[in-house]
Amino acid sequence: PSLLPKINPVNINLITANGDSAPFIGQIDVEICLGNYIYHHNVLVADISNEGIIGMDFLVTHDCDVLLSQIS
């Protein structure tokens, strides 16, 4: 059996910071581990050069604070 999650198709596009548009591959439900916390979240899958981007939907849903002054 495959350990990969089932990707549910979506019909929306990713708009990049420079305004380009690209289709999302789909959406999956994942566990995201940040520090000692585990969050369940539906994420959109796209072919991007970054390993991943945490969006405002995740940050707001899970009451996250981003403290850029703490990044070294």
C-alpha positions in Angstrom: 0.0 0.0 0.0 1.1 3.6 -0.7 2.1 5.8 2.2 1.3 8.9 0.1 -1.9 10.7 1.0 -4.7 10.9 -1.6 -4.6 14.3 -3.3 -8.1 15.7 -3.9 -8.3 17.7 -7.1 -9.1 21.5 -7.0 -9.8 24.0 -9.7 -8.0 27.1 -8.5 -4.7 28.8 -9.4 -1.8 29.9 -7.3 -0.9 33.6 -7.9 2.8 34.1 -7.3 4.4 37.3 -5.8 5.3 38.5 -9.3 1.8 38.0 -10.5 2.3 34.8 -12.5 -0.5 32.1 -12.3 0.0 28.4 -11.9 -2.6 25.6 -11.2 -2.6 23.8 -7.9 -2.1 20.1 -8.1 -4.7 19.4 -5.4 -5.5 19.5 -1.7 -4.6 17.1 1.1 -5.1 16.9 4.9 -1.7 16.8 6.7 -0.2 17.0 10.1 2.2 20.0 10.5 4.7 19.8 13.4 5.9 23.2 14.7 8.1 22.9 17.8 6.2 20.7 20.3 2.8 21.2 18.6 1.0 19.1 15.9 -1.6 20.8 13.8 -4.0 19.1 11.3 -4.7 21.3 8.3 -5.9 21.0 4.7 -3.1 22.3 2.4 -3.0 23.1 -1.3 -0.3 21.3 -3.3 1.6 23.1 -6.0 4.8 22.7 -8.0 6.9 25.5 -6.4 10.6 25.9 -5.8 10.2 26.3 -2.0 9.8 23.3 0.3 6.6 24.8 1.6 4.8 28.0 2.5 2.6 28.4 5.5 -0.2 30.7 4.5 -2.3 33.2 6.4 -5.2 30.7 6.5 -3.0 28.4 8.7 -1.6 31.2 10.9 -5.1 32.6 11.6 -6.9 29.3 12.1 -4.3 28.1 14.6 -3.7 31.5 16.4 0.0 31.7 15.4 2.2 34.7 16.1 5.1 35.3 13.8 8.0 36.9 15.7 10.5 37.9 13.0 12.7 39.5 15.7 13.4 36.0 17.0 14.9 34.7 13.7 18.7 34.5 13.7 
